[in-house]
């Protein structure tokens, strides 16, 4: 069937309807709000099952898998316009940076090498297979789309399906494991603050009280000139369009050069942010509004990405995938139970719970889990992470860009050893520079309570 603008409308309409169903299930069905399952994941899973690759009840267009390329470019284009470059310092920032960075690059390095030295010789997988664990776990759906798209463009046909499968499994591991760990921590009295059950609006996903509904952004223009949302979305779309044009221009000059669209969109976004500062208009765009546009793109990215998974491609890898995911969970458990107490001392559980959430899924999942043991966010975990992220962001963004390039250029093994060595160096330096608490793991003063 010929692809037309109406095909796009149908695809977006279907996935939007499925997200609405996911939202209703999150509110009404205990299983969904107990596990905090995002509506976008529910929509994607239903879309995959009802799509042409399984039951065939929904006729997705043939371009559904390409939407993730555009959507991840939108997310990366929005990043520079919403970033904060605070220079504040807190006592625990160094430890948070060392813990986060070591966990991140260590996961990449270890599983790249396992892919080369275990999975490839034993199960005959490709040299990039081990990379799919960090792509989905510590990377998340955005990285799965970015790296998967780049690898598939280079001939790795199953990369996107495997990446989104990994991200989906990681999300469930984050939620199920996080709930188990928080319940254990509360029962053992290891929390520093009196914990409470998650509020209903967070569990159901819907804010009932009008007075408690937060603003999703502030208007920076008068609607008589241009609707504020149109301005913000327009600048982000323009950023992606310029990036696409630059990529086309570079391709004409250097045919062998292939820069991912999301990477170029990020670079153009930085240029746009710098231009606004030079024009003395750093607040021309509202950060919260930009985040809202980016968040909407992320929801559709997740839903379309999961819906486009090819079950047949996953079936070919099911044995190594099971081993990969078990090893990934074990790695994250090691950082939770062994590394975190030594890095954070008295309030280790709050930071470990947060770290578990984003190491297996996303920062948003980590925050949701953190609120179980630290409902008023008094532990300082998010403040420390926010400042530490300034030093951590280059590693996160850099790996997303470098990883597919390393695979395509045959430097996969080098990248694996380099990142694993970097993780070890960071942990050793944290110990050698005496960043770690002298007493190590000190039990918190919380009182055990029940969590619904």
N, C-alpha and C positions, 0 to 999 in steps of 0.2 A: 504494500500500500504506500502511495506517495506521501512523503512527509510535508505537512503544511503548518502554518501558524495555528490552525485549529487542532492539529495533532498535539502541539505543545499545551494548548488549553485543556485538552482531554487528559493528558498525562498529569498536569498540575491539579486539575479538578479531582481526578481519582485519588491522588496521593493526599490531597487536602481533606477529602472525605474520610479517608482511612485514618488520618491524624485526628480528626474529630472523633471517630470511633475509639481510637486509642485514649483520647482525653476522657471520654465517658467511662471507659473501662477502668482507667486510673481512679476515677472518682467513685464508681459504684461497686467494683469487684475487689474484695479484700486482697486477693492474690496480687493484684497489680499495685495497689497503694501500699501494701506491706513491703513489697520489694522495690518500691519507688521506680517502677519501670517507666521510662520516658515515652510519651505518646509517639514520638518519631520512630522509636524502635519497634513498638507494636505495629505501627502503620507499615513499616518496611517488611516485617515478617509476614503480615497478612498479604501485602502486595506481592511478595515472593511466591507464597503458596497459591494465591489466586491467579498469578500471572501465567504467561504462555509456557514457561519452563517447567510448570508443575501441573496445575489443574486447567489452566487456559480460560478461566472465567473473565479475566480482565485482559483486554488486548493492548498491552503497553506498546508504544511505538518502538521502532528499532533503534532509536537514538536515546533511549532512557539511560543507558550506561554512560553517555557522554555528558549528561547534565551535571554529574559530579565534578567534571573538569572545570566547568564554568562556575559552579557554586563554590568550590574551594578557592578559586581565583578571587571571588567576591570576598570571601572570608579573609584572605591574606591581604587584599587591597584595603580592607577596612582597618587592619591592625595598626598601621602607623598613625591614623587619624584618632585612634582611641587610646594610644599608649600614654602612660604617665612616666615622667622621668624624675621622680622624686630622689632626693639625695639624703633623706633621713636615715639614721642608723639606730638600730636597736641591738640590745645585748646578744640576742639569739640569732641575728641575721646570718652571721658567719656559719654557724652550725647548720641552719636551715639551708643555706646555699650549698654547703659541702654535702649534706645528706641528699638533697634533691638532685644535684648534678651527678654525684657518684651513682645514685640509683638509676638515673636516666641513662648516662653513657655506659654504665655497667651492663644494663639490660640489653642495650644495642650490641655491645661488644661480645658478651657471652653468647648470645643466641645467634649472632652471625657466625661465630666460630663453631658452635654446635651444629649449625646447618652444614658447614663445610666438612667437619671432622666426624660427625655422627650421622646426620640424616642423609647426606648425599651418598656416602659409601654403603650405608645399611639399607636404605629404602630407595636409593636412586633419584632423590629429589634434586631440583635445580640448586645452584649455588646460592641463590637469593632466598631459599625457602625459610631458613632460620630467622631471617630478617622480618618475616611476617609476624612474629610474636611481638617485638617492640613496636612495629608499625601499628598494630591494633591495640596493644595494652597501654604502654606509656605514651604512644603517639595518639591513639584515638581515631575517631572516624575521619577527622580532617586529614591526618597524616596518611591514613589508609587510602583516601581518595587521591591525595597528592602523589605519594610514592607509587601506588598501584597504577595510576594513569600513566606515569612516566615509564614504568616497567613494561606495561602492556604496549605502549607505543614502540618499545624496543623489541617486542616479540614475546614477552612473558604473558601468555594468554590468560592464565588463571590468577594473576597477581591481584586484581581488584576484588575478585570473589573471595580469595583467601584473606586479603587485608580486612575486608568488611566482616568476614566470619570471625576473625581474630578480635576485632573491635567489639563485636556483639558478645562473644564469649567473655571477653574482658569486663564488659559492663555487668554481666550477670555475676561474674566472680567478685567484682567490686562490691556489689550490693549484698549478695548472700554472705560472702565472707565478712564484709564490714558489719553487718547486723550481728553475726555470730561473735565477732571480736568485741564489739561495743557492749553486748550483753555480758560477755565474760569479764570485761574490764569493770563494768558497773557492779557486777556481783562480787568481784574481788576487792572492790573499793580502791581501784587504781586511778580514779579520776580526781583531779584537783578541785573541781567544782561540783556542786550538787547537780546531777544530771536530771533531765526531764524528758518525757516522751516527745517525739517530734510533733509540732503543731499540725492540726488537721489540714490546713491549707497547703502545707508542704507535702503531706502524704497524699492528699487527694488531687493536688495540682490546681485547685481552683480556690480563689480568694473570695469568700462569700460576703464579707463585710465591705461595704463601699468605702468606709473611712480608712480601711487598712490597705487599699489597693495603691501600690506605689506608681509614681510616674515613670514612663518608659523613656523620658527625655524632655528637654526644654526646647522651645522654638527659638531659633536664631534669626528668623526672618518673619516679616509680616505676610500673612497669607494673601494679601491683596497684590503682593509682588510675585511671590512663589511659595507654594506650600512647603513648610519646613521639611517634611518627610521626603518630598520630591527633590529638594535641594540635596539632602544628605545621600539619598539613594542615587541621585543623578551623578554626584561627584565620584561615588564609589564605582558606578558603572562606567563612567568616563575613564577612571583610572585603569580598569580592566581593558577597556577598548584601546587605550593608548599602549598598554602592555602588549596586547595582541598585535597591534600595528608594528611595534618595535620588533617583536619576534619575527613577523613576516619579513620585515626589512633585513634583519640579520640573516634570515634563512636564505634570502636572495643573494646576499654577499658571501656568506659562509654556509654552503649547503650541508656540510657535515655537522654544523653546530645546532644543537637542539636544547633550548632553555625552557623548562617547564613554565606554563603560563602563570601559575600561582606565584612562582619565584619572581618573575618579571613584574607581576602585579604588586608584589611587596616592595620591590625597588622603586617602581613608579609612585607608589603610595608614600614612600619616604621622601621622594622628590617633591611631591605635592605638599607634604607637611612642612618641609623646609621652605618652600615657596611662600606658604602662608605666614611663616615666622618672619621671613624677609620683608613681606608686605605689612608686617606688624598687625596681622590678623590671626594670631594663634588660636583664638576662640571662635573663629568663624563657623566652625562645626561644633556641635554639642557631642561630647564623648558618649553620653548615655544613649543618645539617638543613634549614633554610629553603631554602638554595641547592639541596639535593638535590630537594626538592619542586618548586622553580621549574625546575630543570634537566629533570626528568621531563616537566613541562608543556611546556617548550620543545621537547623531542624529539617529543612528540605533535603540537604545534603545527606543526612543520616537515613532519612526515609527512602529516598531514591537509590542510595547506595546499597542498602539491604535488599530492596525490592529487585535490584538488578543482579543479585547473586545467582550464579549458575550452580544449582545443586550437583549437577553431573561433574562439574570441575572439582568440587569439594570432595565428592565420593572417591575420586582417584587418590586422594591424599588422606583418607580418614584415619589410618593407623598412625602415620607420623604426626598428624594434627593432634590426636589425643595425647601422644607423648609430649608434643610441643607445649600444649596448654597445661598439662600437669607440671611440667618443668617450670613454666612461667609462673604459675601460682606458687610453687615451692620457692622460687627466687624472691617473690614479693613477700612471702611469709618470713624468709630469712631477714629481710630488711625490717619487717615489722617487729619480730620478736628479739632479734639479736642486735641489729645496728641501731635502731631508734632509741632503746633504753640507754645506750652508751653515748649517743650524741646529744640527747635532750634531758637526761637526768629526771628531776622530779615530775615534770609535766610531759613525760614522754608519750603517754597514751594518746593524748589529744593530737599531738603532731604525727604520731604513727598512724592513727586512724585517717587523718587527712592525707598523709602520704600514701597509704594503701589505696584510697579512693582514686587519686589521680594517677598512680603508678599502674593501675589495672584498667582505668576507664578515662576519667576526665576530672578537671579541677572542680567542676560543679558537683560531681558525685562525691568528691572528697569533702566539700563544704556541707553537703547534706548529711554525711556520716558524722562530721565534726559536731554538728548541732545536736546530735543525740547525747554526746558526752560533755559538750560545752555549749549549752543552749543560748547563752548570752554572749558567746564569743569573747570571754574574758581572759582566755589563756594567752592571747597575743599571737596565736598561730597564723592567722591570716595576715596580720600586720607584718610579721616576719617574712612570710612567703612573698607578700607584695613587694617589699624592698629587695629581697633576695632575687626575685624574678628578673630584676634589671641585669644581674650578672648571669642568670640562668638562661634567659631568652635567646642569646646567641647560639647556645648549644642546641636548644629545642628547634629553632628555626633552621639553623645550619644543618642539622642532621637530616631534616626533611628534604633539604635541597641536595645535600652531598650524597646521601645514600643511593638514590637511583643512578646518579652520575658515576659513583664508584662501581656499581654493578655493570653498567654499560661499558665502562672503560677497563674492566677486568681488575679492579683494585679492591674487590670485596674482602679478600683475606687481610689486606693491609688495613682497611678500615676497621675490621673486627679487632685485630690486635691493638691498633692505636687507641680505640675507644675503651677497650678493657684495661689497657695499661693506664690510661688517663683516670679511670675510676679508682684504680688502686692507688695511684699517686695522690689523688685528692683525699682519700681516706687516711693515708699515711701522713700527709701534711697536716690534716686536722688534728691528728694525734700528736705529731711532733711539735706543732705550734701551740699545743695546750689549749685548743678550743673546747675540748670535751670536758664535761663536768668531772671534777676530781673523784667524786663518790660514785659516778656512773648512775646506775639505776636506783632511784630513790622512790619509794612508794608514795603515791599521792594520798591526800587526806579525805577523799570523797567517802560518802556513806552509801552503801549498797541500796539501790532501790530497784523496783521493777520497771521494765520498759514495755509498753504495749506494742 
